[in-house]
Amino acid sequence: MAAVAVREAPSAKSQMVNQLLFGELITINDTKGDWLLIETVDDRYAGWVCRNEIKKLSDSEFTGLNDSERFYLHTLSAQVRAKDAIIPVFRGSQFHGWEEGTFTVAGESFYYKKAVHKIPAEVGSREVLSVAANYLSVPYLWGGRSPMGIDGAGLVQMAYKMNGIMLPRDAAQQINKGEQVMFVEAAEPADLAFFENKEGVINHVGIILGNNKILHPWGKVRIDTIDHQGIFNKEAGRYTHHLRVVKRMLHH
């Protein structure tokens, strides 16, 4: 599966709250029929997945993958070849221990001969924005983390994750990270802007580009203007999001 739906409850009718991409590691905390209550290793995010959409590993296989060097797919999508199958994968997929076109999962060899990207030795705003910009025009999807559909927190997480910085899955969790920027005018590229609804609940996040511009999903991943009030959408002729705070995740 290129992307596995993680659901709120053990039912195909339940709302999707997250997506797993190829190569991501999870632990299983409970079972209910064909459903597994899982937790992602990277960000400890829980939800339910269908049993036949994941591959179980032995403890030693799990540890080996978790300790191996990570490589990420940066292109929109690709096909990974195995002995008896061709597997579609999306941007952000992990190829643990990739070397000269080959990597191994649970004793099975996989092949992807084209270039993959490893985490850069030094990460700055340029690297984060380079990943984020690849999602421009991707449709908004609640719980999405793939180029077929993504939400604000998913966009932020993937832009940082592929540069070796692991942020939580939800905007309400991400806001607790980093250092506060006192004024939006002082924001620097790759800073994160968080927004709240009328009840004061954090409901959106986007990535500052500089020059009063922000990259965020609203219908699709797009670039809009931001000021001390929030995001102004020129097409709608109104503010669509109310600014709560700007946080800096990178140490310049």
Secondary structure as GFF3:
##gff-version 3
##sequence-region A 1 252
A	DSSP	beta_strand	3	7	.	.	.	ID=ss1
A	DSSP	beta_strand	16	21	.	.	.	ID=ss2
A	DSSP	beta_strand	26	32	.	.	.	ID=ss3
A	DSSP	beta_strand	35	40	.	.	.	ID=ss4
A	DSSP	beta_strand	46	50	.	.	.	ID=ss5
A	DSSP	three_ten_helix	51	53	.	.	.	ID=ss6
A	DSSP	alpha_helix	59	67	.	.	.	ID=ss7
A	DSSP	beta_strand	71	72	.	.	.	ID=ss8
A	DSSP	beta_strand	77	81	.	.	.	ID=ss9
A	DSSP	beta_strand	86	90	.	.	.	ID=ss10
A	DSSP	beta_strand	102	105	.	.	.	ID=ss11
A	DSSP	beta_strand	108	111	.	.	.	ID=ss12
A	DSSP	beta_strand	117	118	.	.	.	ID=ss13
A	DSSP	alpha_helix	125	133	.	.	.	ID=ss14
A	DSSP	beta_strand	145	146	.	.	.	ID=ss15
A	DSSP	beta_strand	149	150	.	.	.	ID=ss16
A	DSSP	alpha_helix	152	161	.	.	.	ID=ss17
A	DSSP	alpha_helix	171	174	.	.	.	ID=ss18
A	DSSP	beta_strand	179	181	.	.	.	ID=ss19
A	DSSP	three_ten_helix	184	186	.	.	.	ID=ss20
A	DSSP	beta_strand	192	196	.	.	.	ID=ss21
A	DSSP	beta_strand	202	210	.	.	.	ID=ss22
A	DSSP	beta_strand	213	217	.	.	.	ID=ss23
A	DSSP	beta_strand	221	226	.	.	.	ID=ss24
A	DSSP	beta_strand	230	233	.	.	.	ID=ss25
A	DSSP	beta_strand	238	248	.	.	.	ID=ss26
###
